[in-house]
Amino acid sequence: MKKKLFIIGCLLLTTATFSIVKKDPAGRVLIYSKQPTQGVTIYTNDSVGIGTNSPSAKLQITGNAEAQPILKIGSNVANGNLLEARGNLSGNYAMLISTSGNVGIGTDNVSERLVVEGTIKMTKGAGIVFADGSSIQNKQMHTGAVYRWNVFTTYRDGWVDGNSSYLFGGIAPSTWSSAYANQLSSDKNVLRRLFINKGYGGKSALVVSDDYYFYPNSTGGRIAVALFRIKNITGSPIDWTVNFKYSSGNWASTASAACNGVSEFTYSGNQRAGDTNVVITIPANRTSTVIFQSSGYYSTTYAFWIFMAFGNDSLALPAGLEYVDDFDTATGGWEQ
């Protein structure tokens, strides 16, 4: 059985503390706390005002001059959420605040102090300031290509580091002279020992163009490598065509490209400035690891040249792909 409560006139709850007016000339239901301007106003159109008699939204809270918060939200549940905001009751999260104080914007992932799904735009201020006082200024924010790279020598009066593969991506220095990118270790901890430099590019990028001098033989060599982390945010594979410029030397030296450990391009032979378009298929709904490799070209007596670049604006990714700068923390193997 449904019951209704009708209030006619004013209801005194406690002595001079609260009074309820059923309806005033403006069509409001008012709950006063001591003073008429310090109560709760409920409009007949379902608007609620706290601290104001004229709410301009579904809920409007207006503070007073006292030194106290305008709104307090608390929870006795350790792993619950203090606030959830959605576009609709069953839609995606617009904002979420956990009981631990973590904030998610556009996501229900609140594993860190702030997690944002989407693009952050800052028009004023100092950018991001870290605890040590360093900062990333607005103008320093990069939205183009980001990659890891290195250039290294494999032989100098003997194989470097006792011919151990530990520092060389899981490939021994003696093997690098004829190795391909797909032979690198899938263990990101191993790869992090080799890909120690971070590079930024626009639509094209020069990674290295340098000469060096070495007695020409099959042991001497220099290798250039570049690693990209590419995320496909769609449910379908997407082809990325990369204009890859490379060098490759004598004695079966190589140039190559691989995606998630699968070979996408290989070349073995003498090439001063190779130029090819490599079509790489980025799998759906995941982040992939794409690696390019080139080797030194023997140009003249004792002189070698090492070259790697990406041209023709091919670093501008197709729609649905985006660069991910997560190499320092990424886990697992080629599967993620």
DRENZAMI-934551 format. One line per 5 residues: number of its first residue (from 1); their letters; for each residue x, y, z of C-alpha. Coordinates in steps of 0.5 Angstrom, whole numbers, plus 500, padded with zeros to 3 digits. Example, Ala and Ser with C-alpha at 12.3 -4.5 7.8 and 13.67 -1.06 7.14 Angstrom:
// DRENZAMI-934551
1	AS	525,491,516; 527,498,514
This chain:
// DRENZAMI-934551
1	MKKKL	500,500,500; 503,507,498; 503,512,503; 504,520,502; 506,525,507
6	FIIGC	502,532,506; 505,538,510; 500,544,511; 504,550,513; 510,549,517
11	LLLTT	513,543,521; 517,545,527; 522,539,527; 526,542,533; 526,548,537
16	ATFSI	528,554,532; 532,549,528; 528,546,522; 522,548,519; 518,546,512
21	VKKDP	514,550,508; 510,546,503; 510,551,498; 511,558,497; 509,563,492
26	AGRVL	515,561,487; 512,553,487; 518,551,492; 518,546,498; 523,549,503
31	IYSKQ	527,546,509; 530,552,513; 536,551,518; 535,557,523; 535,562,517
36	PTQGV	531,562,511; 538,563,506; 541,557,510; 536,551,508; 535,546,502
41	TIYTN	530,548,497; 526,543,493; 523,546,486; 517,542,483; 521,541,477
46	DSVGI	526,536,481; 531,541,482; 535,542,489; 538,547,492; 543,547,498
51	GTNSP	545,554,501; 541,557,496; 533,558,494; 534,559,487; 538,553,484
56	SAKLQ	540,553,477; 541,546,476; 539,539,478; 543,540,484; 546,547,486
61	ITGNA	550,547,493; 552,554,495; 557,555,501; 557,560,507; 562,564,510
66	EAQPI	564,559,515; 571,556,515; 568,549,513; 568,545,506; 562,546,502
71	LKIGS	561,538,501; 564,532,504; 564,525,501; 566,519,505; 565,511,505
76	NVANG	567,506,510; 568,501,504; 576,500,503; 575,498,496; 569,502,493
81	NLLEA	568,509,490; 567,515,492; 564,518,486; 562,515,479; 560,520,473
86	RGNLS	557,517,467; 554,519,460; 548,515,462; 547,509,468; 550,504,463
91	GNYAM	555,508,459; 562,509,460; 565,513,465; 566,520,465; 570,520,471
96	LISTS	571,516,477; 574,517,484; 576,511,489; 576,511,496; 584,511,496
101	GNVGI	584,518,492; 585,515,485; 582,519,479; 580,516,473; 578,520,467
106	GTDNV	574,517,461; 576,510,464; 574,506,470; 582,504,471; 584,508,477
111	SERLV	590,504,478; 594,510,479; 593,517,482; 591,519,475; 589,515,469
116	VEGTI	586,519,463; 583,515,457; 584,520,451; 588,526,450; 590,531,455
121	KMTKG	590,539,453; 594,544,457; 593,551,455; 596,555,461; 601,553,466
126	AGIVF	607,550,467; 606,543,464; 607,537,469; 612,539,475; 615,533,478
131	ADGSS	617,532,485; 625,534,484; 623,541,481; 624,538,473; 618,539,469
136	IQNKQ	615,538,462; 613,544,459; 607,545,454; 611,546,448; 615,540,450
141	MHTGA	609,535,449; 610,531,443; 605,528,439; 609,525,434; 613,518,433
146	VYRWN	617,516,439; 622,510,439; 628,507,442; 634,506,438; 642,505,439
151	VFTTY	648,504,434; 653,499,437; 660,496,435; 660,488,435; 668,487,434
156	RDGWV	674,491,436; 680,487,437; 676,481,439; 668,480,440; 665,486,444
161	DGNSS	664,483,452; 667,476,451; 661,475,445; 656,475,450; 649,476,448
166	YLFGG	647,479,455; 647,487,452; 646,486,445; 638,484,445; 639,476,446
171	IAPST	644,476,440; 651,475,440; 656,480,437; 659,475,432; 652,473,430
176	WSSAY	650,480,429; 654,481,422; 648,476,419; 642,477,424; 635,480,423
181	ANQLS	631,484,427; 626,478,428; 632,474,432; 632,479,438; 629,476,444
186	SDKNV	622,477,446; 623,479,453; 623,486,454; 628,486,460; 633,484,455
191	LRRLF	631,489,450; 631,495,455; 639,493,456; 640,495,448; 635,500,446
196	INKGY	637,505,451; 636,512,447; 629,515,446; 628,519,439; 622,523,437
201	GGKSA	620,524,430; 615,528,426; 612,525,420; 619,523,418; 626,522,422
206	LVVSD	633,521,421; 636,516,426; 643,515,424; 648,517,418; 655,517,420
211	DYYFY	662,514,418; 667,510,421; 674,507,420; 675,500,420; 680,494,417
216	PNSTG	675,491,412; 674,484,414; 668,480,416; 668,481,423; 668,488,424
221	GRIAV	661,491,424; 656,497,426; 649,496,427; 643,501,428; 637,499,431
226	ALFRI	630,502,432; 624,500,436; 617,503,436; 611,501,440; 604,501,436
231	KNITG	597,501,439; 591,498,434; 585,501,438; 580,498,433; 578,491,432
236	SPIDW	581,490,425; 588,489,423; 591,495,420; 597,496,415; 602,501,416
241	TVNFK	607,502,410; 613,505,412; 619,508,408; 625,505,411; 632,507,409
246	YSSGN	638,503,411; 645,501,409; 648,494,409; 655,492,408; 659,486,405
251	WASTA	660,479,408; 653,478,408; 651,484,413; 644,485,413; 638,490,414
256	SAACN	631,488,416; 624,489,420; 620,485,424; 613,486,428; 612,482,434
261	GVSEF	618,477,432; 615,476,425; 620,478,420; 617,483,415; 623,485,411
266	TYSGN	630,482,410; 636,484,406; 643,481,405; 648,485,401; 652,491,400
271	QRAGD	647,497,400; 649,504,401; 643,507,402; 637,502,401; 630,505,400
276	TNVVI	624,501,401; 617,501,403; 615,496,408; 608,494,409; 607,492,417
281	TIPAN	600,489,419; 599,491,426; 594,486,430; 587,489,432; 586,491,440
286	RTSTV	593,490,442; 600,494,443; 605,491,438; 613,492,438; 616,494,431
291	IFQSS	623,493,430; 628,496,424; 635,494,423; 641,496,419; 648,495,418
296	GYYST	655,498,416; 656,499,409; 663,499,406; 664,505,402; 672,505,401
301	TYAFW	679,503,404; 677,503,411; 671,507,411; 664,505,413; 658,508,413
306	IFMAF	652,507,417; 645,509,415; 638,509,418; 632,513,417; 624,513,415
311	GNDSL	622,518,410; 616,520,406; 612,522,412; 611,515,413; 611,516,421
316	ALPAG	604,519,420; 600,513,423; 594,511,419; 587,512,423; 586,507,428
321	LEYVD	594,506,430; 597,511,435; 604,511,438; 605,508,446; 611,510,450
326	DFDTA	611,505,455; 617,501,453; 620,502,460; 614,499,464; 612,494,459
331	TGGWE	612,487,461; 611,480,457; 614,478,450; 611,479,443; 604,477,445
336	Q	603,484,448
